[in-house]
Amino acid sequence: MALLPLIAIASIAAKPPATPAMAGFEPLTARPGQAALCTRDRTWCIGGVHGATPLVITVNGKQIARWSPDAPEDDLQLQPLPHMLRFRDGSALVPVEAREPVMYSGGGGEITRLHLIHVRPGMAPRTVLIVPWHTDLMIRACFSEKDEAARAGACHDEYAFDGKLTAVKSRTSAPPMLVYAATAQSFPRGVSRTADSLTLPPLKKSDLIWINDRTCSYRRTFTFDKASGRYKPDMPLPACDQYSSR
């Protein structure tokens, strides 16, 4: 019996759809033929899309800030999200995805973190929040026909993580509260990046489902801490390295 193609797992169980990533933010759009994302009134624009770094932020056509991660990696790809949040003092919060491609033998994917940047005219932009945002990993789990049989044809382990950020605007001039929700899942039942999948008992067809990770599916409320100049959660985030590390 021939081994299943490396992409066969996709036909066995479809990954549950991710929820919308941002809520409570102002939408940005790009005009046809232009790369920059802009507010509806075209006042604020964010350039440097499609992985380019640094990002360039303009107001009324004038550059007010440039931003790149403090310790950029060669293969890191930056992508501003089509959202922002403007404040009365002329500043804004700009969300940026930092995508890191991951390669394995017979697999791969990407790990993405969300950077929330506070852009203030006349001042250097600063990162006020970094959270896990999106993970899509596929790791080969079959190396022989025996493995294929033991895995019921599911020849990859898969790991998925998606974040959602909701801004709750304050009635005062204080920065908004941010509600962060994370959903983590793995496929098939019982797999973990901390253990060898081939040591598991043989899988059944009933095991070929996505399993919600209760530890790494959580909700946190972030409030702005003036002392540190960053958002801080109401509780520490759980250690979920199998979704956030290479």
N, C-alpha and C positions, 0 to 999 in steps of 0.2 A: 504493500500500500504506500503510495506516495504521500509525502508530507503535504499538509495544507499550505497554500500560499501564505506568506507572512501577513497579508491583509485580511485573512479569512475571518478573524475575530470580529471584524466590523459587520459581517453578514450574520453573525450568531446573535448578537445583542446590540441594539442601537443605544448609543449614549443618551441619557435623558437631556433634554434641552436646557441650556443655561437661562437664568432669569435676567432681566434687564440690569445693566451694571450700575447705572447712575440714576438718582431721583432727587428732585429739588434743586437741580442745577439748570442754568440757562443753556439752551442748545446752541451749538455752533454749526455753521455750514460752509461749504466751499463752492465758489462759483465755477461753472464749467470752464475747464482749461486752466484753473488756478489751483495751486496746492495748499495755500494758506486756509486755515479754518477761521471764520470770523463770526462775530455776533450779528444779529439781524440788522442792526443799524450800521454795520461795517465800522464801528468805532474801534473795537479790539480785534486783533488778528494774531494768530499763532502760526509761524512758518517753520520750515525745517522738518516737514513730514517725511514719511517713508524711511525712517531710520536715521535721518540726518542729524548731526549734532554739531554745535549746540542748537537748541531751539531759540528762535527769535520772536519776541513779543513786541507788537507795535500798537500804538494808540493814535488814532487819526493819522495813520501813515508814518508816524515817527517812532523809531525804535526806542523802547524804554528799558528793555532787559534782554539778556541772553542767558540761557541756562543749560547746564549739563550736569550729570551726577558728580558728586565729590570725587569718587574713584571710578571713573568709567572703564569698562572692560572692552577689549578690542571687538568682541562679537556681540556686544550689547546693542540692541536696536531700540530707539526711542520713538514713541508714537503718541502725540497728544490726543486725548479723547475729545470728541465733539461736544464738550460741555465746559462751562466755567461758572464762577459765582462772583458777581461784582458787588463791591461795597460802596457806601456813601463817601468814604474818604478817598475814593479814586483808586483803591487797590483791588486785587482780585485773587481768587483761588483758581489755579489751573491744574487739572489732573493730567498726568503723563504716565503712559505705560512704558516700562523698561523690560523688554523681552530678551530672554537669554535662550538661544537654541541649545538643545541637548542631543548628543549622539551616542547611541549604544550599538553594539554588534547585533544587527537584526532588529533594531528599534530606534527610538528617539522621541523627540517632541520639543516642547518649550516650557519654560517657567517664566512667569511674568509677575512683576511687582508693580504696585501703583505708588507713584510719587505725587504728593499733593504740594504744589508750589505756591507760595504766597508772593505775588508780584506787586511791588510798591514803586510807583514812579519816583525816580531820583535815588533809589536805594537798591542794593543788590538783592536779587530774589533769594528766598530761602525755602528749604524743604521743611514742611511742618508736619508731614505724615508719610510714613512708608508702611504698606501692608501687603501681604500676599494677595494676588489678584486673580491669576489664572494659571492653571497647570494642565497640560495635556501630554501624558507620557505613555509610551508603549514599550514594553520590555519583553524580549523573546523568551519563551518558556519551553520550547520543544527543540530537541537536538537529535531525535531519533524517532522511528516509527513507534517504539515503545512509549516514548514520552507523549506522542500525539494521542495514543490510545488512552493513556492515563489521564490526559487532560480533556478528554471528550471532544477533541478537535479544537479546543481553545488554546492556540499556541502563542498567545501573548498575555501578559498581565498588563492591565491598564489602570492609570490613576488620573483622576480628574478633580480639579478644584476651581471654584468660581466665587468671586467676591461681589458684593453689592454695597454701594455707599449711598446713603440718603442724608441730605442736608436738611436740618430742622432750623429754619431761620429764627433768630432771636428777635424779640420785640424791642430790644435795646440795641445799642451800638456794638454789643459784644459779638465776637465771632460765633458763627452758628455751631450748634451741637451736630455731631456726625454720628450716624448709626451705621455700623458696619456688620454685615451678615455674610457668613462664609458657609459654603456647601462643599463637602469633600466626599468623593465616592471612589470605589475600586471595583475591578472586575477581573476574574470571576470571584465567587464567594471564597473567603478564607485567605486571599493572598496578602502579602506584606513585603515591603522592600527590605525589611530587617530579617527575613527568613527565606530559605531556598524553597521556591514553590514546588519543586519536584519531590520534596519530602512530604508533601501533603498526601492524604489518602486519595485514591483515584476519584476524579470528578464525575458527577452525574449531570445529565442535561438540566436538572433542576438547580444546579450550582452555577449555570451560565447566566447569571444576572448581575446587575450593578447593585452593590451594597453601600448604603449610606454609612459613612464614618461618623459616629456620634461624637467622638472626642474632637474631631477637626471640623465639625459642622457646628458653628457657634454664632453668637451675636454679642457685640460689644458696643458701648456708647463712648464716644470720644468727646472730650471737652478741651478747649484751648487753655493751656497753662502759660500764663504771662511770664513766669520766671524763666522757663526753659525756651519759650518761643515755639513750642510744638504742641500738637494734640496728644493727649494721654488717655488711655482706656480706663474704664471703670474697674476692669479686672485684667490681669495679665493674659496675653494671648497664649493658647496652648502650643507646645512644641510639636509641630507637624512636619518634621523634616522629610518624610517620604513624599510630601507634595511640594515642598519649597526648596529642596536641595538637589544637586545633581546626583 
